[in-house]
Structures are given as C-alpha cells and as structure tokens.
Amino acid sequence: MPQAPIDVYSWPTPNGHKIHIMLEECGLPYRAHPVNIGKGDQFEAGFLKISPNNKIPAITDPEGPDGKPISLFESGAILVYLAGKTGQLLPAGDRARYEVLQWLMFQMGGVGPMLGQAHHFRLYAPEKIAYAIDRYSNEARRLYGVIDKQLASNRFIAGETYSIADIAIFPWLRSWENQGIVLNEFPHLKKWFEGIAARPAVQRGVKVLADLRQPITGDKEREILFGKTQYAKH
C-alpha cells in the first residue's frame, strides 16, 4: 500500500530546506504547505497547534509510528524522525549513530543560531552595531573552520557516509557571502559543499516553495519577524 503523503508546513529558509531535502533524498511523498513568515502565517491557530514555538518547519505524518497521525516541530527532531521512519541517512550502529547525532546537535545549537544572528546583524538590523556584526561574523568564521577541519579527514560531516548531519548543515552555508565568509579559505568545506549542492535530491529540495519567497524589505515584515509581534501572546 502506498505511503500517504506527509504534510510539510514550511518556507524556503535553511530550516525549511533541511526537511525538503530529506524528503527528496528518502523518496517519501509529501505536500508542501507555505507558511509565509513575513506575513505572519506562523501565528495562525492551525499552525500553532503543531508548532507551538511558531517556527517552521513542522510536519504531520498520517502514518505515524503506531499507525496513527503524528505532528512534529523542530527541524532536527523531524530529520531524526524521517530517518527512523525510512531507515535512511542515520546509521543503525550505536557508534556511527552518535557520530551523526553530535554533528546534528552542532548544527542545531551552533551553526543555525550563530549564522542566523550573523544574517540578522549584517543584513536586517535597523541599525548597524559594529560589536554585534564583528561578534557573529567572527563566530561564523570559527564554525566554518570547525567544519573545514572535520572535512579534512572525512568525506562527509560525520564520517564516510552521507547523513542527516550533512542535510542539516548544508542549507545554512548557502548564504556564505552574507555571513562575511570567503569560501576559498575553507577548501575542504568548499569541496564538500559543492558535492552536496550537486546532488539531484538537494537541487530539488532547495527549489521547494522558492518561487514564493521575496526579500525582506518592508517595515511590516521586519516587525512581524523581529519586533513585538514575535513576543506577543498567541
């Protein structure tokens, strides 16, 4: 019996791309539902039921582990779930599995938050704060250095096998120029990055919903994403 499509509530951001790429790599059927975070769709009651942190992505799988529907938020948790569901991209052996999971946590706790702050202060902050720009640009370079060193002796992020760790990290590095990075300074990372970008499933994944995204230019969008709306009780 064919797998029922997974409903993906998302937007073409690095965290959204993680799940789009994972679904493409695994070959699972899915339906992508746009959640326009610049217009405030993430605060709608229906979305908050499955993503109480008002962040994309979130999924609903009509065929959960017990055969009943399951909803999940947090991109890292969704990657682990989809890997478990399909038996793909997360090793079964304990040692290799924990190697992957530590690098997934590295992305969730470091790469995403720090590069996100670099983007914010370099591109979106209403005033240019030199300390903040330097702080997060330097942290971005440090993180790129950590990844480059890891890739000096490994084909992929967590060893010799492509995994959800690669899928988690790759989308966050696609905007390296906006993060103040010179990619040629990280040759091992650059080689890995180009290899991941060439994968057909990755190319399909980053196109999902991409035609809907517009640059954040208006005050209303900035207020929704970064202002009081974000901190209101929903």
Stockholm file with secondary structure:
# STOCKHOLM 1.0

chainA/1-234         MPQAPIDVYSWPTPNGHKIHIMLEECGLPYRAHPVNIGKGDQFEAGFLKISPNNKIPAITDPEGPDGKPISLFESGAILVYLAGKTGQLLPAGDRARYEVLQWLMFQMGGVGPMLGQAHHFRLYAPEKIAYAIDRYSNEARRLYGVIDKQLASNRFIAGETYSIADIAIFPWLRSWENQGIVLNEFPHLKKWFEGIAARPAVQRGVKVLADLRQPITGDKEREILFGKTQYAKH
#=GR chainA/1-234 SS CCCCCEEEEECSSHHHHHHHHHHHHHTCCEEEEECCTTTTGGGSHHHHHHCTTCCSCEEEESSCTTSSCEEEESHHHHHHHHHHHHTCSSCSSHHHHHHHHHHHHHIIIIIHHHHHHHHIIIIICSSCCHHHHHHHHHHHHHHHHHHHHHHHSCSBTTBSSCCHHHHHHHHHHTTGGGGTCCGGGCHHHHHHHHHHHTCHHHHHHTTTTGGGCCCCCSHHHHHHHHSHHHHSCC
#=GC SS_cons         CCCCCEEEEECSSHHHHHHHHHHHHHTCCEEEEECCTTTTGGGSHHHHHHCTTCCSCEEEESSCTTSSCEEEESHHHHHHHHHHHHTCSSCSSHHHHHHHHHHHHHIIIIIHHHHHHHHIIIIICSSCCHHHHHHHHHHHHHHHHHHHHHHHSCSBTTBSSCCHHHHHHHHHHTTGGGGTCCGGGCHHHHHHHHHHHTCHHHHHHTTTTGGGCCCCCSHHHHHHHHSHHHHSCC
//
